[in-house]
Amino acid sequence: MADDNSRLVYSTASGRIDEVKEKPQRPKGDGIVRIQRQTSGRKGKGVCLISGIDLDDAELEKLAAELKKKCGCGGAVKDGVIEIQGDKRDLLKTLLEAKGHKVKLAGG
């Protein structure tokens, strides 16, 4: 009964045994922050997606909070991408360039 696919899932001594899950690694960017506008799957409401920022999750949350405050709108951070509600690409570009990032407007 030695099988490579078998593993212990429950023990009477310690209960349910969970596997250690590693956080998925985000791919490293090329140093260029890209801002794109997206409406698909959002019932016509537009959001700006900011990707390519090489920061850890806590610093990404801080940057997102600062951008939301300066734009006066809502947003979120999902999978290393900052989402800002509304079409504020030009304002976001100037704010990120002031912070020293190289920014490109991506998409249409």
N, CA, C and O atoms as CSV, one atom per row, in Angstrom:
chain,resi,resn,atom,element,x,y,z
A,1,MET,N,N,0.806,-1.202,0.000
A,1,MET,CA,C,0.000,0.000,0.000
A,1,MET,C,C,0.848,1.265,0.000
A,1,MET,O,O,0.334,2.342,0.302
A,2,ALA,N,N,2.113,1.165,-0.325
A,2,ALA,CA,C,2.957,2.350,-0.409
A,2,ALA,C,C,2.690,3.042,-1.739
A,2,ALA,O,O,3.059,2.540,-2.801
A,3,ASP,N,N,2.050,4.189,-1.666
A,3,ASP,CA,C,1.687,4.924,-2.878
A,3,ASP,C,C,2.231,6.346,-2.758
A,3,ASP,O,O,2.163,6.954,-1.690
A,4,ASP,N,N,2.768,6.868,-3.849
A,4,ASP,CA,C,3.320,8.230,-3.822
A,4,ASP,C,C,2.222,9.280,-3.685
A,4,ASP,O,O,2.494,10.407,-3.270
A,5,ASN,N,N,1.001,8.930,-4.025
A,5,ASN,CA,C,-0.091,9.882,-4.007
A,5,ASN,C,C,-0.826,9.888,-2.662
A,5,ASN,O,O,-1.740,10.692,-2.480
A,6,SER,N,N,-0.464,9.037,-1.737
A,6,SER,CA,C,-1.171,8.980,-0.463
A,6,SER,C,C,-0.483,9.882,0.556
A,6,SER,O,O,0.733,10.070,0.520
A,7,ARG,N,N,-1.278,10.430,1.459
A,7,ARG,CA,C,-0.749,11.284,2.516
A,7,ARG,C,C,-1.681,11.220,3.718
A,7,ARG,O,O,-2.844,10.837,3.588
A,8,LEU,N,N,-1.175,11.590,4.877
A,8,LEU,CA,C,-1.950,11.579,6.104
A,8,LEU,C,C,-2.828,12.828,6.150
A,8,LEU,O,O,-2.313,13.939,6.027
A,9,VAL,N,N,-4.136,12.672,6.322
A,9,VAL,CA,C,-5.038,13.814,6.376
A,9,VAL,C,C,-5.676,13.995,7.755
A,9,VAL,O,O,-6.193,15.068,8.064
A,10,TYR,N,N,-5.641,12.955,8.576
A,10,TYR,CA,C,-6.232,13.071,9.900
A,10,TYR,C,C,-5.485,12.151,10.847
A,10,TYR,O,O,-5.129,11.028,10.490
A,11,SER,N,N,-5.252,12.638,12.056
A,11,SER,CA,C,-4.609,11.835,13.076
A,11,SER,C,C,-5.411,11.980,14.359
A,11,SER,O,O,-5.871,13.074,14.686
A,12,THR,N,N,-5.579,10.890,15.084
A,12,THR,CA,C,-6.338,10.961,16.329
A,12,THR,C,C,-5.583,11.741,17.392
A,12,THR,O,O,-6.189,12.225,18.349
A,13,ALA,N,N,-4.281,11.869,17.242
A,13,ALA,CA,C,-3.487,12.610,18.223
A,13,ALA,C,C,-3.600,14.118,18.022
A,13,ALA,O,O,-3.654,14.868,18.996
A,14,SER,N,N,-3.636,14.564,16.778
A,14,SER,CA,C,-3.612,16.007,16.559
A,14,SER,C,C,-4.797,16.533,15.755
A,14,SER,O,O,-4.931,17.748,15.613
A,15,GLY,N,N,-5.653,15.677,15.230
A,15,GLY,CA,C,-6.802,16.138,14.466
A,15,GLY,C,C,-6.474,16.299,12.996
A,15,GLY,O,O,-5.579,15.636,12.471
A,16,ARG,N,N,-7.208,17.187,12.333
A,16,ARG,CA,C,-7.016,17.394,10.899
A,16,ARG,C,C,-5.637,17.979,10.634
A,16,ARG,O,O,-5.193,18.889,11.335
A,17,ILE,N,N,-4.971,17.455,9.628
A,17,ILE,CA,C,-3.625,17.890,9.281
A,17,ILE,C,C,-3.702,18.715,8.003
A,17,ILE,O,O,-4.080,18.201,6.950
A,18,ASP,N,N,-3.348,19.975,8.092
A,18,ASP,CA,C,-3.364,20.864,6.938
A,18,ASP,C,C,-1.964,20.968,6.360
A,18,ASP,O,O,-0.970,20.998,7.085
A,19,GLU,N,N,-1.912,21.023,5.051
A,19,GLU,CA,C,-0.635,21.216,4.395
A,19,GLU,C,C,-0.243,22.684,4.473
A,19,GLU,O,O,-1.104,23.563,4.480
A,20,VAL,N,N,1.032,22.940,4.529
A,20,VAL,CA,C,1.515,24.312,4.539
A,20,VAL,C,C,1.408,24.859,3.126
A,20,VAL,O,O,1.980,24.307,2.186
A,21,LYS,N,N,0.668,25.951,2.989
A,21,LYS,CA,C,0.472,26.538,1.665
A,21,LYS,C,C,1.392,27.749,1.530
A,21,LYS,O,O,1.430,28.621,2.399
A,22,GLU,N,N,2.122,27.782,0.439
A,22,GLU,CA,C,3.008,28.907,0.186
A,22,GLU,C,C,2.244,29.979,-0.573
A,22,GLU,O,O,1.359,29.677,-1.374
A,23,LYS,N,N,2.596,31.242,-0.312
A,23,LYS,CA,C,1.997,32.326,-1.067
A,23,LYS,C,C,2.519,32.284,-2.492
A,23,LYS,O,O,3.708,32.054,-2.713
A,24,PRO,N,N,1.644,32.505,-3.454
A,24,PRO,CA,C,2.131,32.501,-4.834
A,24,PRO,C,C,3.051,33.691,-5.080
A,24,PRO,O,O,2.767,34.811,-4.657
A,25,GLN,N,N,4.134,33.436,-5.755
A,25,GLN,CA,C,5.096,34.486,-6.063
A,25,GLN,C,C,4.570,35.310,-7.230
A,25,GLN,O,O,4.162,34.766,-8.256
A,26,ARG,N,N,4.586,36.633,-7.061
A,26,ARG,CA,C,4.212,37.512,-8.156
A,26,ARG,C,C,5.410,37.662,-9.078
A,26,ARG,O,O,6.541,37.774,-8.606
A,27,PRO,N,N,5.187,37.665,-10.360
A,27,PRO,CA,C,6.320,37.821,-11.267
A,27,PRO,C,C,6.917,39.220,-11.149
A,27,PRO,O,O,6.198,40.205,-10.979
A,28,LYS,N,N,8.226,39.288,-11.242
A,28,LYS,CA,C,8.902,40.580,-11.188
A,28,LYS,C,C,8.602,41.355,-12.459
A,28,LYS,O,O,8.607,40.792,-13.554
A,29,GLY,N,N,8.344,42.627,-12.314
A,29,GLY,CA,C,8.051,43.466,-13.464
A,29,GLY,C,C,9.321,43.911,-14.164
A,29,GLY,O,O,10.430,43.582,-13.742
A,30,ASP,N,N,9.142,44.658,-15.230
A,30,ASP,CA,C,10.278,45.159,-15.991
A,30,ASP,C,C,10.634,46.588,-15.594
A,30,ASP,O,O,11.396,47.252,-16.297
A,31,GLY,N,N,10.098,47.066,-14.486
A,31,GLY,CA,C,10.413,48.401,-14.005
A,31,GLY,C,C,9.473,49.467,-14.534
A,31,GLY,O,O,9.637,50.648,-14.226
A,32,ILE,N,N,8.491,49.065,-15.325
A,32,ILE,CA,C,7.542,50.022,-15.893
A,32,ILE,C,C,6.172,49.771,-15.275
A,32,ILE,O,O,5.664,48.650,-15.296
A,33,VAL,N,N,5.583,50.826,-14.728
A,33,VAL,CA,C,4.247,50.744,-14.158
A,33,VAL,C,C,3.250,51.014,-15.279
A,33,VAL,O,O,3.358,52.022,-15.978
A,34,ARG,N,N,2.285,50.120,-15.454
A,34,ARG,CA,C,1.309,50.268,-16.527
A,34,ARG,C,C,-0.058,50.576,-15.942
A,34,ARG,O,O,-0.502,49.938,-14.987
A,35,ILE,N,N,-0.721,51.572,-16.536
A,35,ILE,CA,C,-2.065,51.958,-16.120
A,35,ILE,C,C,-2.992,51.690,-17.294
A,35,ILE,O,O,-2.781,52.206,-18.392
A,36,GLN,N,N,-4.016,50.884,-17.061
A,36,GLN,CA,C,-4.976,50.615,-18.124
A,36,GLN,C,C,-6.382,50.788,-17.601
A,36,GLN,O,O,-6.638,50.634,-16.407
A,37,ARG,N,N,-7.295,51.111,-18.505
A,37,ARG,CA,C,-8.701,51.276,-18.165
A,37,ARG,C,C,-9.432,50.013,-18.550
A,37,ARG,O,O,-9.198,49.460,-19.625
A,38,GLN,N,N,-10.326,49.543,-17.675
A,38,GLN,CA,C,-11.052,48.310,-17.955
A,38,GLN,C,C,-12.512,48.471,-17.558
A,38,GLN,O,O,-12.827,49.032,-16.508
A,39,THR,N,N,-13.403,47.969,-18.419
A,39,THR,CA,C,-14.835,48.002,-18.097
A,39,THR,C,C,-15.452,46.621,-18.171
A,39,THR,O,O,-16.589,46.440,-17.736
A,40,SER,N,N,-14.735,45.632,-18.712
A,40,SER,CA,C,-15.326,44.309,-18.919
A,40,SER,C,C,-15.644,43.635,-17.592
A,40,SER,O,O,-14.821,43.606,-16.677
A,41,GLY,N,N,-16.850,43.095,-17.507
A,41,GLY,CA,C,-17.289,42.394,-16.308
A,41,GLY,C,C,-17.653,43.321,-15.164
A,41,GLY,O,O,-17.795,42.875,-14.025
A,42,ARG,N,N,-17.805,44.596,-15.451
A,42,ARG,CA,C,-18.096,45.567,-14.386
A,42,ARG,C,C,-19.367,46.364,-14.681
A,42,ARG,O,O,-19.572,47.441,-14.121
A,43,LYS,N,N,-20.213,45.836,-15.554
A,43,LYS,CA,C,-21.493,46.455,-15.912
A,43,LYS,C,C,-21.309,47.882,-16.426
A,43,LYS,O,O,-22.094,48.773,-16.100
A,44,GLY,N,N,-20.266,48.093,-17.233
A,44,GLY,CA,C,-20.038,49.398,-17.844
A,44,GLY,C,C,-19.287,50.385,-16.973
A,44,GLY,O,O,-18.896,51.450,-17.452
A,45,LYS,N,N,-19.079,50.065,-15.728
A,45,LYS,CA,C,-18.334,50.962,-14.835
A,45,LYS,C,C,-16.843,50.794,-15.114
A,45,LYS,O,O,-16.344,49.669,-15.149
A,46,GLY,N,N,-16.145,51.873,-15.309
A,46,GLY,CA,C,-14.727,51.804,-15.624
A,46,GLY,C,C,-13.854,51.851,-14.379
A,46,GLY,O,O,-14.176,52.539,-13.410
A,47,VAL,N,N,-12.759,51.121,-14.410
A,47,VAL,CA,C,-11.750,51.180,-13.361
A,47,VAL,C,C,-10.383,51.298,-14.023
A,47,VAL,O,O,-10.206,50.891,-15.171
A,48,CYS,N,N,-9.430,51.847,-13.305
A,48,CYS,CA,C,-8.052,51.908,-13.763
A,48,CYS,C,C,-7.265,50.837,-13.028
A,48,CYS,O,O,-7.299,50.764,-11.800
A,49,LEU,N,N,-6.560,50.012,-13.780
A,49,LEU,CA,C,-5.735,48.957,-13.212
A,49,LEU,C,C,-4.283,49.391,-13.281
A,49,LEU,O,O,-3.772,49.719,-14.352
A,50,ILE,N,N,-3.619,49.389,-12.128
A,50,ILE,CA,C,-2.213,49.773,-12.048
A,50,ILE,C,C,-1.423,48.509,-11.742
A,50,ILE,O,O,-1.582,47.915,-10.675
A,51,SER,N,N,-0.571,48.096,-12.676
A,51,SER,CA,C,0.202,46.873,-12.500
A,51,SER,C,C,1.676,47.164,-12.739
A,51,SER,O,O,2.035,48.185,-13.326
A,52,GLY,N,N,2.523,46.253,-12.277
A,52,GLY,CA,C,3.960,46.383,-12.503
A,52,GLY,C,C,4.699,47.066,-11.379
A,52,GLY,O,O,5.872,47.403,-11.541
A,53,ILE,N,N,4.053,47.287,-10.236
A,53,ILE,CA,C,4.723,47.924,-9.102
A,53,ILE,C,C,5.361,46.828,-8.258
A,53,ILE,O,O,4.672,45.927,-7.779
A,54,ASP,N,N,6.670,46.904,-8.078
A,54,ASP,CA,C,7.404,45.888,-7.312
A,54,ASP,C,C,7.490,46.287,-5.838
A,54,ASP,O,O,8.541,46.712,-5.359
A,55,LEU,N,N,6.377,46.144,-5.133
A,55,LEU,CA,C,6.325,46.410,-3.695
A,55,LEU,C,C,5.700,45.207,-3.014
A,55,LEU,O,O,4.985,44.425,-3.643
A,56,ASP,N,N,5.975,45.062,-1.717
A,56,ASP,CA,C,5.309,43.980,-0.994
A,56,ASP,C,C,3.865,44.399,-0.687
A,56,ASP,O,O,3.480,45.544,-0.924
A,57,ASP,N,N,3.078,43.468,-0.162
A,57,ASP,CA,C,1.639,43.692,-0.007
A,57,ASP,C,C,1.304,44.868,0.908
A,57,ASP,O,O,0.379,45.625,0.615
A,58,ALA,N,N,2.033,45.034,2.004
A,58,ALA,CA,C,1.734,46.122,2.943
A,58,ALA,C,C,2.008,47.483,2.295
A,58,ALA,O,O,1.209,48.409,2.437
A,59,GLU,N,N,3.129,47.605,1.589
A,59,GLU,CA,C,3.444,48.877,0.937
A,59,GLU,C,C,2.508,49.145,-0.228
A,59,GLU,O,O,2.196,50.298,-0.525
A,60,LEU,N,N,2.057,48.086,-0.890
A,60,LEU,CA,C,1.102,48.245,-1.982
A,60,LEU,C,C,-0.232,48.774,-1.456
A,60,LEU,O,O,-0.868,49.613,-2.093
A,61,GLU,N,N,-0.650,48.276,-0.289
A,61,GLU,CA,C,-1.881,48.778,0.344
A,61,GLU,C,C,-1.754,50.254,0.707
A,61,GLU,O,O,-2.698,51.023,0.522
A,62,LYS,N,N,-0.581,50.656,1.228
A,62,LYS,CA,C,-0.361,52.068,1.577
A,62,LYS,C,C,-0.426,52.951,0.347
A,62,LYS,O,O,-1.049,54.013,0.367
A,63,LEU,N,N,0.226,52.505,-0.738
A,63,LEU,CA,C,0.215,53.277,-1.973
A,63,LEU,C,C,-1.196,53.381,-2.528
A,63,LEU,O,O,-1.599,54.445,-2.999
A,64,ALA,N,N,-1.949,52.291,-2.479
A,64,ALA,CA,C,-3.328,52.309,-2.962
A,64,ALA,C,C,-4.179,53.270,-2.143
A,64,ALA,O,O,-4.989,54.006,-2.705
A,65,ALA,N,N,-4.010,53.275,-0.831
A,65,ALA,CA,C,-4.770,54.181,0.028
A,65,ALA,C,C,-4.436,55.635,-0.296
A,65,ALA,O,O,-5.324,56.487,-0.325
A,66,GLU,N,N,-3.170,55.915,-0.536
A,66,GLU,CA,C,-2.768,57.283,-0.866
A,66,GLU,C,C,-3.347,57.715,-2.215
A,66,GLU,O,O,-3.829,58.839,-2.353
A,67,LEU,N,N,-3.299,56.828,-3.203
A,67,LEU,CA,C,-3.843,57.159,-4.522
A,67,LEU,C,C,-5.353,57.361,-4.469
A,67,LEU,O,O,-5.883,58.269,-5.108
A,68,LYS,N,N,-6.047,56.514,-3.704
A,68,LYS,CA,C,-7.495,56.664,-3.575
A,68,LYS,C,C,-7.847,57.984,-2.919
A,68,LYS,O,O,-8.811,58.642,-3.312
A,69,LYS,N,N,-7.071,58.371,-1.921
A,69,LYS,CA,C,-7.332,59.625,-1.220
A,69,LYS,C,C,-7.103,60.826,-2.140
A,69,LYS,O,O,-7.895,61.768,-2.138
A,70,LYS,N,N,-6.024,60.795,-2.924
A,70,LYS,CA,C,-5.723,61.919,-3.812
A,70,LYS,C,C,-6.696,61.999,-4.975
A,70,LYS,O,O,-6.978,63.089,-5.471
A,71,CYS,N,N,-7.218,60.847,-5.421
A,71,CYS,CA,C,-8.183,60.840,-6.528
A,71,CYS,C,C,-9.610,61.090,-6.037
A,71,CYS,O,O,-10.480,61.470,-6.820
A,72,GLY,N,N,-9.844,60.881,-4.760
A,72,GLY,CA,C,-11.182,61.082,-4.213
A,72,GLY,C,C,-12.158,60.007,-4.655
A,72,GLY,O,O,-13.317,60.301,-4.949
A,73,CYS,N,N,-11.699,58.763,-4.704
A,73,CYS,CA,C,-12.556,57.669,-5.148
A,73,CYS,C,C,-12.170,56.390,-4.413
A,73,CYS,O,O,-11.247,56.380,-3.598
A,74,GLY,N,N,-12.881,55.328,-4.710
A,74,GLY,CA,C,-12.624,54.048,-4.074
A,74,GLY,C,C,-11.713,53.183,-4.905
A,74,GLY,O,O,-11.273,53.572,-5.987
A,75,GLY,N,N,-11.438,52.007,-4.386
A,75,GLY,CA,C,-10.588,51.074,-5.106
A,75,GLY,C,C,-10.229,49.896,-4.236
A,75,GLY,O,O,-10.747,49.738,-3.131
A,76,ALA,N,N,-9.325,49.061,-4.754
A,76,ALA,CA,C,-8.922,47.851,-4.033
A,76,ALA,C,C,-7.575,47.384,-4.552
A,76,ALA,O,O,-7.088,47.850,-5.582
A,77,VAL,N,N,-6.975,46.440,-3.805
A,77,VAL,CA,C,-5.757,45.774,-4.255
A,77,VAL,C,C,-6.089,44.293,-4.390
A,77,VAL,O,O,-6.498,43.652,-3.422
A,78,LYS,N,N,-5.912,43.749,-5.597
A,78,LYS,CA,C,-6.207,42.338,-5.849
A,78,LYS,C,C,-5.055,41.722,-6.621
A,78,LYS,O,O,-4.741,42.162,-7.727
A,79,ASP,N,N,-4.428,40.716,-6.052
A,79,ASP,CA,C,-3.354,39.955,-6.700
A,79,ASP,C,C,-2.213,40.847,-7.181
A,79,ASP,O,O,-1.676,40.635,-8.268
A,80,GLY,N,N,-1.844,41.831,-6.388
A,80,GLY,CA,C,-0.721,42.690,-6.742
A,80,GLY,C,C,-1.066,43.776,-7.735
A,80,GLY,O,O,-0.168,44.465,-8.220
A,81,VAL,N,N,-2.342,43.953,-8.056
A,81,VAL,CA,C,-2.788,44.984,-8.994
A,81,VAL,C,C,-3.694,45.940,-8.235
A,81,VAL,O,O,-4.626,45.517,-7.551
A,82,ILE,N,N,-3.413,47.239,-8.362
A,82,ILE,CA,C,-4.243,48.256,-7.706
A,82,ILE,C,C,-5.380,48.625,-8.649
A,82,ILE,O,O,-5.143,48.931,-9.818
A,83,GLU,N,N,-6.613,48.598,-8.147
A,83,GLU,CA,C,-7.781,49.007,-8.915
A,83,GLU,C,C,-8.298,50.315,-8.336
A,83,GLU,O,O,-8.592,50.403,-7.144
A,84,ILE,N,N,-8.409,51.330,-9.184
A,84,ILE,CA,C,-8.950,52.628,-8.794
A,84,ILE,C,C,-10.222,52.859,-9.598
A,84,ILE,O,O,-10.215,52.720,-10.821
A,85,GLN,N,N,-11.314,53.209,-8.923
A,85,GLN,CA,C,-12.589,53.394,-9.605
A,85,GLN,C,C,-12.582,54.667,-10.435
A,85,GLN,O,O,-12.047,55.693,-10.016
A,86,GLY,N,N,-13.180,54.590,-11.612
A,86,GLY,CA,C,-13.294,55.739,-12.495
A,86,GLY,C,C,-12.124,55.821,-13.466
A,86,GLY,O,O,-11.148,55.080,-13.347
A,87,ASP,N,N,-12.236,56.736,-14.430
A,87,ASP,CA,C,-11.191,56.926,-15.431
A,87,ASP,C,C,-10.308,58.095,-14.998
A,87,ASP,O,O,-10.561,59.238,-15.379
A,88,LYS,N,N,-9.286,57.817,-14.214
A,88,LYS,CA,C,-8.394,58.836,-13.673
A,88,LYS,C,C,-6.949,58.557,-14.082
A,88,LYS,O,O,-6.021,58.779,-13.304
A,89,ARG,N,N,-6.765,58.066,-15.317
A,89,ARG,CA,C,-5.436,57.650,-15.760
A,89,ARG,C,C,-4.432,58.799,-15.752
A,89,ARG,O,O,-3.292,58.621,-15.324
A,90,ASP,N,N,-4.847,59.976,-16.221
A,90,ASP,CA,C,-3.908,61.095,-16.303
A,90,ASP,C,C,-3.456,61.552,-14.916
A,90,ASP,O,O,-2.274,61.821,-14.704
A,91,LEU,N,N,-4.388,61.638,-13.979
A,91,LEU,CA,C,-4.048,62.021,-12.612
A,91,LEU,C,C,-3.148,60.968,-11.960
A,91,LEU,O,O,-2.174,61.307,-11.287
A,92,LEU,N,N,-3.477,59.696,-12.163
A,92,LEU,CA,C,-2.660,58.617,-11.597
A,92,LEU,C,C,-1.252,58.637,-12.184
A,92,LEU,O,O,-0.279,58.383,-11.475
A,93,LYS,N,N,-1.144,58.937,-13.468
A,93,LYS,CA,C,0.171,58.988,-14.100
A,93,LYS,C,C,1.032,60.081,-13.476
A,93,LYS,O,O,2.206,59.854,-13.185
A,94,THR,N,N,0.458,61.262,-13.269
A,94,THR,CA,C,1.244,62.351,-12.669
A,94,THR,C,C,1.615,62.027,-11.220
A,94,THR,O,O,2.723,62.342,-10.786
A,95,LEU,N,N,0.708,61.404,-10.468
A,95,LEU,CA,C,1.001,61.062,-9.073
A,95,LEU,C,C,2.112,60.024,-8.975
A,95,LEU,O,O,3.001,60.142,-8.132
A,96,LEU,N,N,2.065,59.005,-9.836
A,96,LEU,CA,C,3.086,57.956,-9.788
A,96,LEU,C,C,4.432,58.451,-10.313
A,96,LEU,O,O,5.477,58.043,-9.807
A,97,GLU,N,N,4.419,59.324,-11.318
A,97,GLU,CA,C,5.681,59.892,-11.809
A,97,GLU,C,C,6.321,60.776,-10.754
A,97,GLU,O,O,7.547,60.847,-10.670
A,98,ALA,N,N,5.507,61.453,-9.944
A,98,ALA,CA,C,6.047,62.276,-8.863
A,98,ALA,C,C,6.718,61.415,-7.797
A,98,ALA,O,O,7.606,61.881,-7.084
A,99,LYS,N,N,6.291,60.162,-7.693
A,99,LYS,CA,C,6.903,59.243,-6.727
A,99,LYS,C,C,8.129,58.549,-7.296
A,99,LYS,O,O,8.763,57.752,-6.605
A,100,GLY,N,N,8.477,58.844,-8.558
A,100,GLY,CA,C,9.699,58.292,-9.147
A,100,GLY,C,C,9.506,57.035,-9.958
A,100,GLY,O,O,10.492,56.372,-10.283
A,101,HIS,N,N,8.273,56.670,-10.305
A,101,HIS,CA,C,8.011,55.487,-11.112
A,101,HIS,C,C,8.000,55.856,-12.599
A,101,HIS,O,O,7.626,56.969,-12.968
A,102,LYS,N,N,8.408,54.920,-13.433
A,102,LYS,CA,C,8.318,55.085,-14.872
A,102,LYS,C,C,6.954,54.542,-15.283
A,102,LYS,O,O,6.676,53.361,-15.074
A,103,VAL,N,N,6.095,55.389,-15.868
A,103,VAL,CA,C,4.701,55.049,-16.079
A,103,VAL,C,C,4.379,55.060,-17.572
A,103,VAL,O,O,4.823,55.935,-18.316
A,104,LYS,N,N,3.591,54.060,-17.993
A,104,LYS,CA,C,3.049,54.011,-19.354
A,104,LYS,C,C,1.546,53.812,-19.266
A,104,LYS,O,O,1.059,53.086,-18.399
A,105,LEU,N,N,0.803,54.465,-20.176
A,105,LEU,CA,C,-0.627,54.226,-20.291
A,105,LEU,C,C,-0.804,53.066,-21.255
A,105,LEU,O,O,-0.403,53.159,-22.415
A,106,ALA,N,N,-1.397,51.982,-20.794
A,106,ALA,CA,C,-1.572,50.786,-21.594
A,106,ALA,C,C,-3.016,50.661,-22.040
A,106,ALA,O,O,-3.923,51.138,-21.358
A,107,GLY,N,N,-3.231,50.029,-23.171
A,107,GLY,CA,C,-4.585,49.806,-23.657
A,107,GLY,C,C,-5.187,51.040,-24.272
A,107,GLY,O,O,-4.507,52.044,-24.484
A,108,GLY,N,N,-6.473,50.957,-24.557
A,108,GLY,CA,C,-7.149,52.072,-25.232
A,108,GLY,C,C,-7.876,52.852,-24.285
A,108,GLY,O,O,-8.514,53.838,-24.656
